[in-house]
Amino acid sequence: MASTAPEVSPKSNKRNSFTSVKELSQSPELTSIPSSYTFTPNQDDEIVTDPDKDDPIPIIDYSLMVTGTPDQRANTIHDIKKACEQWGIFMLINHSVSKCLMEKMVDEVLTFFNLKEEEKQEYAGKQVIDPIRYGTSFNVSMDKVLFWRDFLKIVVHPEFHSPDKPAGFRDTCEEYCRRTWKVGRELLKGISESLGLEANYIDRTMNMDSGLQMIAANLYPPCPQPELAMGIPPHSDHGLLNLLMQNGVSGLQVLHNGKWINVTSTPNCFIVIVSDHLEIMSNGKYRSVLHRAVVSNKATRMSLAVVIAPSLDTLVEPASELVDNQSNPPAYVGMKHRDYMELQRSNQLYGKSVLNKVKI
């Protein structure tokens, strides 16, 4: 069993036994959040702009990269380069994962979160590389402030794992993961070329045949005081790419040109997030993007991310082809992916605190 998240009653200093935010949010007595969930942002975190009025997030047409003409593919790869350099995030449209499968996967994940608490607790893990891990906040044993989210993380490659409940989860998850893995590896080919490398460079050097693919699902129940709580604080992700979709409820924000921008929830598209290991491998040419999740007092938000990452035993370091010891020296220390994940787990989740530890 996982450690119980230390919840503080809004009306007293007594500890409660809630093991999830979902359970806490459904408490009839809850009118204000416990003090342990009160998040105090930095002053710089307060500026939010509207993406419809300023700096729309780049859109990449996946079909033009994989089945387009040579000119269409070249233009798409150029657009990927621009998006990775200037944003660290883009919308992916016309990909090979059907709308029906995406919707079915969202339904299965929501059904999992709606299981009885004792059923979900069967999957409560303690180690960062446990194949299935259900929990709340980020790391309740060391978080100074608890985050308004529950999560389910599943390792699905190189070996597939799945909860036994709900009944249809395994089959849907297996198909969804197979298709998103293919999309992720095709994107890495385009990204390799956009860096001036051979198409299979990242795939080969990151040992993607035994690469790590994870499902990371986050549930953000309605919060009575959303202005005081945070779903996930500003952070960047481990891995190379993150393919994310939402359940129709927006809450994702990205930092761009010093402003937090709302990322609207668009049906049948993936939000592709550049992650830390792509920044390291590219020697900083492409930078992982800071992003956060805000919460609402009206609706339950669910995000579903697919982590595309190097194998756990791969030493991730700047590509030698992108390094010049005189004019462009290595900017990061090499570290195995497994060790990087452990470092992330042992640190507080905020900003690029982990990535900064491997910067030279």
Secondary structure, DSSP 8 states (H G I E B T S, - for coil): ------EE-TTSS-EE---SHHHHHT-TT-SS--GGG-----GGGG-EE-TTTS----EEEHHHHHTS-HHHHHHHHHHHHHHHHHTSEEEEES-SS-HHHHHHHHHHHHHHHTS-HHHHGGGB--STT-SEEEEESS-TTT-SS--S-EEEEEEEESS----S-STTHHHHHHHHHHHHHHHHHHHHHHHHHHTTS-TTHHHHHTTGGG-EEEEEEEEE---S-TTT--SEEEE--SSSEEEEEESS---EEEEETTEEEE----TT-EEEEE-HHHHHHTTTSS----EEE---SS--EEEEEEEEE--TT-EE---GGG-BTTTB---B--EEHHHHHHHHHTS--SBTTTGGGGB-
